[in-house]
Amino acid sequence: MRLTVAAEQEPTRQRLARLPRPVRLLVFACGAGCAPCRETEQLVHEIADVVSEVQMVGEGDAAAIHGVDQRPALAVRAPDVSAV
């Protein structure tokens, strides 16, 4: 079952097209398959068509680098920005 509505895809695409540069969406999930993380990952997969780059991030130093201490979490970054 989809979490997003098809009618929202084009408006989202148009809003993102107005951004001055591409964005990178970082997804931090627990890796254990809990319901909130699964839903967050599903949502990100559904919007991946309209986001310039989607990077799925699990465990490791990436969460600490971006100031993430709880999961699920999302971070929107410019491609050239690596930390908070």
Residue pairs with C-beta under 8 A, 6 or more apart in sequence:
2 46
3 39
3 42
3 43
3 46
4 43
4 46
4 47
9 49
9 50
12 47
12 50
13 49
13 50
16 23
16 50
16 51
16 52
21 78
21 79
22 52
22 53
22 78
22 79
23 51
23 52
23 53
23 76
23 77
23 78
23 79
24 52
24 53
24 54
24 55
24 76
24 77
24 78
24 79
25 44
25 47
25 51
25 53
25 54
25 55
25 74
25 75
25 76
25 77
26 55
26 57
26 62
26 66
26 74
26 75
26 76
26 77
27 40
27 41
27 44
27 54
27 55
27 56
27 57
27 72
27 73
27 74
28 57
28 58
28 62
28 63
28 66
28 68
28 71
28 72
28 73
28 74
28 75
29 37
29 40
29 41
29 56
29 57
29 58
29 71
29 72
30 37
30 71
30 72
31 37
31 58
31 59
36 72
37 71
37 72
39 72
40 72
40 74
41 56
41 72
44 54
44 56
44 74
45 54
47 54
48 54
52 79
53 79
57 63
57 66
63 69
63 71
63 73
65 82
65 83
65 84
66 75
66 77
66 83
66 84
67 83
67 84
68 75
75 84
